[in-house]
Amino acid sequence: MTITTKHAVTLKLKTKKSQSALTFSTPARSADVVLCPANPATAYFNPGESFNILKSDLTISSSTEEVFCPPSGSTTVNDQTLIIDELKKSKTNKITQPIYQNPAAELKKISDEILAVKISESNKINVLSNRLGELRKQIPKNSIEDIELGNVLHKNFLEILKKNQAYQEEKIRLITSGIKDISSHILQNNFKKAQSKWSQIQSAKKGLSSGSLKKIIKTETETKRSFYNFRDSTLKENARKKEELIEKMLSLACSVTHEAERMNQLKEIHCQWKDIGVAKDESKLWNRFKKASDQTYKSCKEYFRRRDELKISNEKERNNLCDILEKKLAALKTQEADIKEITFLLKEIDITWKTHSPVNDNKAKDLNKRYYQLTSAIWKTRKFEFKNNEICKKKLITEAKSLNSTNPEAKKQIKELQAKWKSTKTAGAKKDNDLWKEFREICDTFFNQNPKKSKNQHTNANGEKVNSLLSSFKALADAPFLELENCQAKVGELKLQLKALLDGYRDDKKSLITRQFRGYQHQIDLKMSALPNPKQKDELNSVISANEQFEKLEKQLLETSSSETYSAAFNRLKSQEIPPFQLPKHPQAQEALQSRAQNIKVMSSHESFSNEIMKSERKMRLLCVELELLMGLKTPEEDQKIRTEMNLQQLKQMFGKGKPTKSEIIKIFHKNYLTVRSLGPIPSKIKTELQSRYEEALVKYLSSSSS
């Protein structure tokens, strides 16, 4: 029977049976199913189902009454074998399963796929599970081997399903936790963490099955909306911040700041850019920022070229110093060591070494290693000489003790020992003093026949020396505390000299001189205790150096008395280039120096310059009064008004807080001292007075706190 396109064939099936049968003359088309040989995507043919056959445009429907069978073994459309390409879902939405011509072969094929499947491939695992179940149903009952293979695969696949289920549960747990974390990060306004967590969630979703994904999508809908809104607002805000950094970079390119400081600021702006994170129109913003950054770097390029040349020169000089040390070390092995010469050489070379800085980083380590090995070897030689000289002097003392003072020849022998003592070199200041005292006491037993008279004569002869030493101590005690930094060795030397001279004085006179000396020593010790540490000293040196440069330039403006003379001086300065200077890290000092550099180029009127002088002087007076208030010291009459105003402010700020400790006050002193030395323009006389007042406040405070 030939059926033309768009004909309908009604197949009426028997009633009251669990399965309906469509029987063809060919056995392969029976067995309770509709089989499509050309396409394995077929479905069970059950009562009440309707299927669309797309290619032939035929509709086959079923009822529950009787079966209609075609008279011939095949049904054709336009003389072609009827091929069912695609079947629609039934009215009950039941998914139909395929029919396989050779289930055994398919079973072996699927076994390889099961072995290769990954635990994370959830959708593939579900497909394989359905295929394996259907294949096991379709294996003939008499194929024992295939049934066994199916059972083994089923058992193994149950383990895979179990692991996949655990995998999906863990993923769902992580996603659920991540969704909560995103909400928390949004509340904390932390876009980076929220974005990172969102990316983790999207990555975790890749391993989930379709069913699990649907559940997750319902859970994340609200969070997704919140995240996208938060992301949009953050990107806009980041874009605004980056616009500000671009403007900051452009202004830095035109700044008169020293190139090294400019480079530090450039690096800092780059770090800020990186910390902001991604922004709206990121690519465009970055191109603008990079252009501004390149412009700033270009302005520093010449400085770094000169700096590189300086590094090469410093490296050469340091190598020369090491060569000198090597020659000296080689010479010490063949000749007698001169301790004074060694000490002087090492100190001079150390000072010179520090001046030849910086050098290239890749060379610095090897140079320093070579330098410290050489200096250590020479210091070791010096120490060895000290030890030998100490042994020699102890030997002389032993010989002196062995002499009999009543023997006439002993006096001659003791003189010979004294001559040897003089020719013996030092064993170190402390050792020399102790050894000499012991040796002299022995010698006195030979020569000092009238000790009391000799002692008085000795005291009178050394009176001028004692007064000279006390004057030296007084000068050190009255000196600015910063000048005492390099005077520790001198103080120690003066103490030893004075101690040696006082041995010949009577107790009352000796006590008077000692009290006077201790007073000066106390003042010196107080000032030395407040000296800045090496880091603070470096900062202070850079400030002092910059201040001296500005004072030379500002002096030309300060000496003017009228607008005409000021304008002439200003025009001369404007055409000059400001020498490069190193800015300190202290913000207030840095700001003061930058302001002075700018004022020299900008303040064209005498009036504005005078106003700047008054402003700088007031700032310095405020710092002096603030320190005096903090230390509990008196303030001069001219600044009492400032003291009263500041006292009220400090009472409010310090209410409920403890009084600062001594170490904290010294720290504040050093921090503000940088600002004091940076302020200007100020007339030289006023600045010197205020600076001395600030320094003396510390000495007064230390003196009162130690008493």
C-alpha positions in Angstrom: 0.0 0.0 0.0 1.4 3.4 -1.0 0.5 6.4 1.1 0.9 9.8 -0.3 2.1 12.9 1.6 -0.3 14.4 4.1 -2.4 11.3 4.4 -3.4 10.3 7.9 -3.1 6.7 9.1 -5.1 5.7 12.2 -3.7 2.8 14.2 -6.3 1.5 16.6 -4.9 -0.4 19.5 -6.3 -3.1 21.8 -7.6 -2.1 25.1 -6.8 -3.2 28.7 -3.1 -4.1 28.1 -0.1 -2.8 29.9 1.8 -2.3 26.6 0.4 -1.6 23.2 1.8 -3.3 20.1 2.2 -2.1 16.6 2.9 -5.3 14.5 4.7 -5.2 11.2 5.4 -8.1 8.9 9.1 -7.6 9.6 10.1 -8.9 13.2 12.4 -5.9 13.7 9.4 -3.6 13.6 7.5 -5.5 16.3 8.4 -5.9 20.0 6.0 -3.3 21.4 7.9 -0.3 19.9 8.1 1.9 16.9 11.6 1.5 15.4 13.3 4.0 13.2 16.3 2.3 11.6 17.8 5.6 10.2 17.8 7.5 13.5 18.3 6.0 17.0 16.3 8.9 18.6 13.0 7.0 18.7 10.4 6.6 21.4 8.0 4.0 22.9 4.6 4.0 21.1 2.0 3.9 23.9 -1.8 4.4 23.8 -3.0 7.9 23.8 0.2 9.4 22.2 0.4 11.6 19.1 3.6 11.9 17.0 4.5 14.3 14.2 6.6 12.8 11.4 8.3 16.0 10.0 9.8 14.9 6.8 6.7 13.1 5.5 4.4 15.6 7.1 2.2 12.6 8.3 0.3 12.4 11.6 0.0 9.0 13.2 -2.5 9.0 16.1 -3.6 6.1 18.4 -6.8 5.1 20.1 -7.7 2.3 22.4 -10.1 0.1 20.2 -8.5 -2.1 17.5 -5.3 -2.5 15.6 -4.9 -1.5 12.0 -2.0 -3.1 10.1 -0.8 -2.2 6.7 -1.3 -5.0 4.1 2.3 -5.0 3.0 5.6 -5.3 5.0 6.5 -1.7 4.6 4.9 1.7 4.5 6.4 4.1 2.0 6.0 7.8 1.2 6.7 8.7 -2.4 8.3 5.3 -2.9 10.8 5.9 -0.1 11.2 4.0 3.2 9.3 5.8 6.0 11.9 7.5 8.3 10.9 9.0 11.6 13.3 11.9 12.2 11.9 13.5 15.2 9.1 12.8 17.6 7.3 15.3 19.7 6.8 14.9 23.4 3.6 13.2 24.5 0.7 15.0 26.1 1.9 13.6 29.5 5.4 15.1 28.8 7.0 11.7 29.3 10.5 11.5 27.8 10.9 8.6 25.3 14.0 6.5 25.0 15.9 5.3 21.9 15.9 1.8 20.5 19.3 0.2 19.6 19.8 -2.3 16.8 22.8 -3.9 18.5 22.7 -3.3 22.3 25.7 -5.4 23.0 27.9 -3.3 20.7 26.5 -0.1 22.2 27.2 -1.5 25.7 30.9 -2.0 24.9 31.0 1.5 23.4 29.5 3.1 26.4 31.9 1.3 28.8 34.8 3.3 27.3 32.8 6.5 27.7 32.1 5.7 31.3 35.8 5.1 32.0 36.7 8.5 30.4 34.0 10.6 32.1 35.0 13.1 34.7 33.3 13.6 38.1 32.7 17.2 37.2 30.8 16.4 33.9 27.3 16.3 35.5 25.2 16.6 32.3 27.3 13.9 30.5 27.0 11.6 33.5 23.2 12.0 33.4 23.1 11.2 29.7 25.3 8.1 30.2 23.1 7.0 33.1 20.0 7.0 30.9 21.8 5.3 28.0 23.2 2.6 30.3 19.8 1.9 31.8 18.1 1.6 28.5 20.8 -0.6 27.0 20.5 -3.0 30.0 16.8 -3.3 29.3 17.3 -4.0 25.6 20.0 -6.8 26.1 18.5 -10.2 25.1 17.9 -12.5 28.1 19.9 -15.2 26.6 23.1 -13.0 26.3 24.5 -13.8 29.7 27.9 -12.2 29.1 26.4 -8.9 28.0 24.1 -8.9 31.0 27.1 -9.5 33.3 28.9 -6.6 31.6 25.9 -4.4 32.0 25.7 -5.3 35.8 29.4 -4.5 36.3 29.0 -1.2 34.4 25.9 -0.4 36.5 27.8 -1.1 39.7 30.7 1.0 38.7 28.5 3.8 37.5 26.7 3.9 40.8 30.0 5.0 42.4 30.4 7.7 39.7 26.9 8.9 40.4 27.6 9.0 44.1 30.8 10.9 43.7 29.1 13.3 41.2 26.3 13.9 43.7 28.8 14.7 46.4 30.7 16.9 44.0 27.5 18.8 43.1 26.4 19.2 46.7 29.8 20.7 47.6 29.6 23.0 44.6 26.1 24.1 45.6 27.3 24.6 49.2 30.2 26.8 48.0 27.9 28.8 45.7 25.3 29.3 48.4 28.0 30.4 50.8 29.5 32.7 48.1 26.1 34.3 47.5 26.0 35.2 51.2 29.5 36.5 51.1 28.8 38.7 48.1 25.9 40.3 50.0 28.2 40.9 52.9 31.0 42.4 50.7 28.4 44.7 49.1 27.4 46.0 52.5 31.1 46.6 53.4 31.6 48.4 50.0 34.4 46.0 49.1 34.1 45.6 45.3 37.3 43.6 44.8 36.2 40.8 47.1 32.7 40.8 45.8 33.9 40.6 42.2 36.4 37.8 43.1 33.6 35.8 44.8 31.2 36.4 41.9 33.9 35.0 39.5 34.3 31.9 41.7 30.5 31.3 41.7 30.4 31.5 37.9 33.3 29.1 37.7 31.7 26.7 40.1 28.4 26.6 38.1 30.2 25.0 35.1 30.2 21.6 36.8 26.5 21.5 37.7 23.7 19.6 36.0 20.8 21.5 34.4 18.5 20.7 37.3 20.9 22.0 39.9 21.5 25.1 37.8 17.8 25.9 37.8 17.8 25.8 41.6 20.9 28.0 41.9 19.5 30.6 39.4 16.4 31.0 41.6 18.7 31.5 44.7 21.1 34.0 43.1 18.6 36.2 41.2 18.3 38.9 43.9 22.1 38.9 44.7 22.9 39.1 41.0 20.8 42.2 40.6 22.4 43.8 43.7 25.9 42.9 42.5 25.4 44.3 39.0 24.1 47.6 40.5 27.0 47.7 43.0 29.5 47.0 40.1 28.1 49.8 38.0 28.3 52.3 40.8 31.8 51.2 41.8 33.1 51.4 38.2 31.8 54.9 37.9 33.4 55.9 41.3 36.7 54.3 40.3 36.6 56.2 37.0 36.2 59.5 39.0 39.2 58.6 41.2 41.3 57.8 38.3 40.4 61.1 36.6 41.8 62.8 39.7 45.0 60.8 39.5 45.4 61.8 35.9 45.1 65.4 36.9 47.6 64.9 39.7 50.0 63.3 37.3 49.7 66.1 34.9 50.4 68.7 37.6 53.4 66.7 38.8 54.9 66.9 35.3 54.9 70.7 35.6 56.1 70.8 39.3 59.3 72.4 40.4 59.9 69.6 42.9 63.2 67.9 42.9 63.4 65.0 40.4 64.0 62.3 43.0 61.0 63.4 45.0 59.0 63.7 41.8 59.9 60.2 40.9 58.8 59.0 44.4 55.5 60.7 43.9 55.1 59.2 40.5 55.6 55.7 41.9 53.1 56.5 44.7 50.5 57.6 42.2 51.0 54.4 40.2 50.4 52.4 43.4 47.2 54.4 44.1 46.1 53.7 40.5 46.6 50.0 41.0 44.9 50.0 44.4 41.7 51.6 42.9 41.1 48.6 40.6 39.1 48.4 37.4 37.0 51.3 36.3 34.6 52.3 33.6 36.3 53.0 30.3 39.4 51.5 31.8 41.4 51.3 28.5 40.8 55.0 27.7 41.7 56.1 31.2 44.8 54.0 31.2 46.0 55.5 27.9 45.6 59.1 29.3 47.2 58.1 32.6 50.2 56.5 30.8 50.7 59.5 28.6 50.8 61.8 31.6 53.1 59.4 33.4 55.5 59.3 30.5 55.5 63.1 30.4 56.4 63.2 34.1 59.1 60.6 33.7 60.6 62.5 30.7 61.0 65.5 32.9 63.1 63.4 35.4 65.1 61.6 32.7 68.0 64.1 32.6 68.3 63.9 36.4 68.5 60.1 36.3 71.1 60.2 33.5 73.3 62.5 35.7 72.6 60.2 38.7 73.7 57.1 36.7 76.9 58.9 35.8 77.4 59.8 39.4 76.9 56.2 40.4 79.6 55.1 38.0 82.0 57.8 39.3 81.2 56.8 42.9 81.9 53.1 42.1 85.3 54.1 40.7 86.2 56.2 43.8 85.1 53.4 46.2 87.2 50.9 44.3 90.2 53.4 44.7 89.6 53.6 48.5 89.6 49.8 48.7 92.8 49.7 46.7 94.4 52.1 49.3 93.2 49.9 52.1 94.6 46.8 50.4 98.0 48.5 50.0 98.0 49.6 53.7 97.1 46.1 54.9 99.9 44.6 52.8 102.3 47.2 54.3 101.3 46.4 57.9 102.4 42.9 57.4 106.0 43.9 56.7 106.4 47.1 58.8 105.7 48.3 62.3 102.1 49.5 62.8 101.5 53.1 63.7 98.2 53.1 65.7 97.6 56.9 65.3 98.2 56.7 61.6 95.9 53.6 61.3 93.1 55.3 63.3 93.3 58.5 61.3 93.4 56.6 58.0 90.3 54.5 58.8 88.3 57.6 60.0 89.2 59.6 56.9 88.4 56.8 54.5 85.1 56.1 56.3 84.1 59.8 55.8 85.2 59.7 52.1 83.4 56.4 51.6 80.1 57.8 52.8 80.5 60.9 50.5 80.8 58.7 47.4 77.2 57.4 47.5 75.1 56.1 45.9 76.4 53.4 43.6 74.6 50.9 41.3 72.6 48.3 43.3 74.2 45.4 41.5 77.7 46.7 42.5 77.0 48.0 46.0 76.9 44.5 47.7 80.3 43.4 46.4 81.9 46.8 47.1 80.6 46.9 50.7 81.7 43.3 51.3 85.2 44.2 50.0 85.4 47.4 52.0 84.2 45.9 55.3 86.6 42.9 55.0 89.5 45.3 54.5 88.6 47.7 57.3 87.9 44.8 59.7 91.3 43.3 59.0 93.0 46.7 59.7 90.9 47.3 62.9 92.0 43.8 63.9 95.7 44.8 63.4 95.1 47.9 65.5 93.6 45.9 68.3 96.5 43.5 68.1 98.9 46.4 68.5 97.0 47.7 71.5 97.3 44.3 73.1 101.1 44.1 72.5 101.6 47.6 73.9 99.6 46.7 77.0 101.8 43.6 77.5 104.9 45.8 77.1 103.7 48.3 79.7 102.7 45.6 82.1 106.2 44.2 81.7 107.7 47.6 82.5 105.5 47.8 85.7 106.7 44.4 86.8 110.3 45.4 86.3 109.8 48.6 88.2 108.2 46.7 91.1 111.2 44.4 91.3 113.6 47.3 91.9 114.7 48.3 95.4 114.2 52.0 96.1 117.1 52.1 98.6 119.6 50.9 95.9 121.5 53.8 94.4 121.5 52.1 91.0 117.7 51.7 91.1 117.0 55.3 90.4 119.1 55.1 87.2 117.2 51.9 86.2 113.8 53.5 86.9 114.7 56.4 84.6 115.6 53.9 81.9 112.2 52.2 82.4 110.5 55.6 82.2 112.2 56.3 78.9 111.0 52.9 77.6 107.5 53.8 78.8 107.5 57.0 76.8 108.7 55.2 73.6 106.0 52.5 74.1 102.9 53.3 72.1 99.3 53.5 73.4 97.3 50.6 74.6 94.1 52.5 74.4 92.9 55.5 76.4 91.3 53.6 79.3 94.1 51.0 79.6 96.8 53.8 79.3 95.3 55.7 82.2 95.1 52.7 84.5 98.6 51.4 83.6 100.2 54.9 83.9 98.7 55.5 87.3 100.1 52.2 88.6 103.5 52.9 87.0 103.7 56.4 88.3 103.0 55.4 91.9 106.0 53.1 91.7 108.2 55.8 90.2 107.1 58.3 93.0 108.6 56.0 95.6 112.0 56.6 94.0 111.9 60.4 93.3 109.2 61.9 95.6 111.2 62.5 98.8 108.8 65.3 100.0 105.4 64.2 98.7 103.4 66.9 100.3 105.6 69.7 98.9 105.9 68.1 95.5 102.2 67.6 95.4 101.5 71.3 96.1 104.0 72.4 93.5 102.5 70.0 91.0 99.0 71.4 91.8 100.2 75.0 91.3 101.9 74.2 88.1 98.8 72.6 86.6 96.3 75.3 87.8 96.3 76.9 84.4 95.7 73.6 82.7 92.7 72.8 84.9 91.2 76.2 84.2 91.7 75.7 80.5 90.0 72.3 80.7 87.0 73.7 82.6 86.7 76.5 80.0 86.6 73.8 77.3 83.9 72.0 79.2 81.9 75.2 79.7 82.1 75.9 75.9 80.8 72.4 75.2 78.0 72.8 77.7 76.9 76.1 76.2 77.1 74.8 72.6 73.9 74.0 70.6 73.0 70.4 71.2 73.4 69.4 67.6 77.1 70.4 67.6 77.8 67.9 70.3 77.2 64.9 68.0 80.8 64.6 67.0 82.3 65.8 70.3 81.9 62.6 72.4 85.5 61.6 71.8 86.7 65.1 72.7 84.6 65.0 76.0 86.1 61.7 76.9 89.7 63.0 76.3 89.1 66.1 78.4 87.7 64.0 81.2 90.8 61.9 81.3 93.1 64.9 81.3 91.2 66.6 84.1 91.1 63.4 86.1 94.9 63.1 85.8 95.4 66.7 86.8 93.1 66.5 89.9 95.2 63.8 91.5 97.6 66.4 92.8 95.0 68.7 94.4 93.9 68.8 98.1 90.5 67.3 98.9 88.6 70.7 99.3 90.0 72.2 96.2 89.5 69.0 94.3 85.9 68.8 95.4 85.2 72.3 94.2 86.7 71.7 90.8 84.8 68.3 90.5 81.5 69.9 91.3 82.1 72.5 88.7 83.1 69.9 86.2 80.1 67.7 87.0 77.7 70.6 86.4 79.1 71.1 82.9 79.2 67.3 82.3 75.5 67.1 83.3 74.5 69.7 80.7 76.5 68.0 78.0 75.0 64.6 78.9 71.5 66.0 78.8 72.1 67.5 75.3 73.7 64.3 74.1 70.7 62.2 75.3 68.4 64.2 73.1 70.6 63.9 69.9 68.7 62.7 66.9 69.1 59.1 65.8 70.9 58.4 62.4 67.6 58.4 60.5 66.5 61.7 62.0 69.9 63.1 61.5 69.8 62.3 57.7 66.4 64.0 57.5 67.7 67.0 59.4 70.8 67.3 57.2 68.7 67.4 54.1 66.5 70.1 55.6 69.5 72.2 56.8 71.1 71.9 53.3 67.9 73.0 51.5 67.4 75.8 54.1 70.9 77.2 53.4 70.2 77.3 49.7 66.9 79.1 50.1 68.3 81.6 52.6 70.9 82.6 50.1 68.2 83.3 47.5 65.8 84.9 49.9 68.5 87.1 51.3 68.4 89.1 48.0 64.7 89.7 48.5 65.0 90.4 52.3 67.6 93.1 51.7 65.2 95.2 49.5 63.4 98.2 51.0 61.0 99.2 48.2 58.8 97.8 45.5 61.2 98.9 42.8 64.3 97.2 44.4 62.2 94.1 45.2 61.0 93.8 41.6 64.6 94.0 40.3 65.7 91.4 42.8 62.7 89.2 42.0 63.4 89.3 38.2 67.0 88.3 38.8 66.0 85.4 40.9 63.2 84.3 38.5 65.7 83.8 35.7 68.0 81.7 37.9 67.4 78.0 38.3 66.8 76.7 41.9 69.5 74.2 42.8 68.2 70.7 43.3 67.5 69.7 46.9 66.4 66.6 48.8 63.0 66.8 50.4 62.5 65.2 53.8 59.7 62.6 54.4 58.2 64.8 57.1 55.0 66.3 55.5 55.1 69.7 57.3 58.8 70.3 56.5 58.3 69.1 53.0 55.4 71.5 52.5 57.4 74.4 53.9 60.4 73.8 51.6 58.1 73.4 48.5 56.3 76.6 49.4 59.6 78.5 49.6 60.7 77.1 46.2 57.4 78.2 44.7 57.3 81.6 46.4 60.7 82.6 44.9 59.3 82.1 41.4 55.7 83.4 42.1 55.7 86.3 44.6 56.3 89.3 42.3 55.1 92.0 44.8 56.9 93.3 47.8 53.6 93.3 49.8 52.9 89.6 49.2 56.5 88.7 50.2 56.1 90.7 53.4 52.9 88.9 54.2 54.7 85.6 53.7 57.5 86.7 56.1 54.9 87.4 58.8 53.1 84.1 58.2 56.3 82.1 58.5 57.4 83.9 61.6 54.0 83.2 63.2 54.3 79.5 62.4 57.7 79.3 64.1 56.4 81.2 67.2 53.5 78.7 67.3 55.9 75.8 67.3 57.9 77.4 70.1 54.9 78.1 72.3 53.5 74.6 71.6 56.7 73.0 72.8 56.9 75.3 75.9 53.3 74.4 76.8 54.0 70.7 76.3 57.1 70.9 78.5 55.6 73.1 81.1 58.1 76.0 80.5 57.6 79.7 80.6 56.8 81.6 77.4 58.2 85.1 76.7 55.9 88.1 77.2 55.5 88.8 73.5 53.9 85.4 72.9 51.7 85.2 75.9 48.6 85.8 73.8 49.4 82.8 71.6 50.0 80.8 74.7 46.6 81.6 76.2 44.8 80.6 73.0 46.8 77.5 72.6 46.3 76.5 76.2 42.5 76.4 75.8 42.8 74.3 72.6 45.2 71.9 74.3 42.9 71.5 77.3 40.1 70.4 75.1 42.3 68.0 73.1 44.0 66.5 76.1 40.8 66.1 78.2 40.7 62.6 79.5 44.1 61.7 78.1 47.4 61.1 79.9 50.3 63.4 79.9 52.9 62.5 77.2 56.0 60.8 78.5 59.6 62.1 78.3 60.5 60.0 75.3 57.3 61.1 73.5 58.1 64.8 74.1 61.6 64.3 72.7 60.1 62.6 69.7 57.7 65.6 69.1 60.7 68.0 69.5 62.6 66.3 66.7 59.6 66.0 64.4 58.7 69.7 64.8 62.4 70.8 64.7 62.5 69.7 61.0 59.6 72.2 60.4 61.4 74.9 62.4 64.5 74.6 60.2 62.4 74.5 57.0 60.3 77.6 57.6 61.0 80.8 55.7 61.4 83.5 54.5 62.3 85.0 57.9 64.9 87.7 58.7 68.1 86.1 59.9 68.1 87.7 63.4 64.5 86.7 64.2 65.0 83.2 62.9 68.2 82.7 64.9 66.5 83.9 68.1 63.4 81.7 67.7 65.5 78.7 66.7 67.7 79.1 69.8 64.6 79.5 71.9 63.2 76.2 70.5 66.5 74.3 71.1 67.0 75.7 74.6 63.5 74.6 75.6 64.6 71.0 75.3 67.7 71.5 77.5 65.6 73.3 80.1 63.0 70.5 80.1 65.7 67.8 80.4 67.4 69.6 83.2 64.2 70.1 85.2 63.0 66.6 84.6 66.3 65.0 85.7 66.6 67.1 88.9 
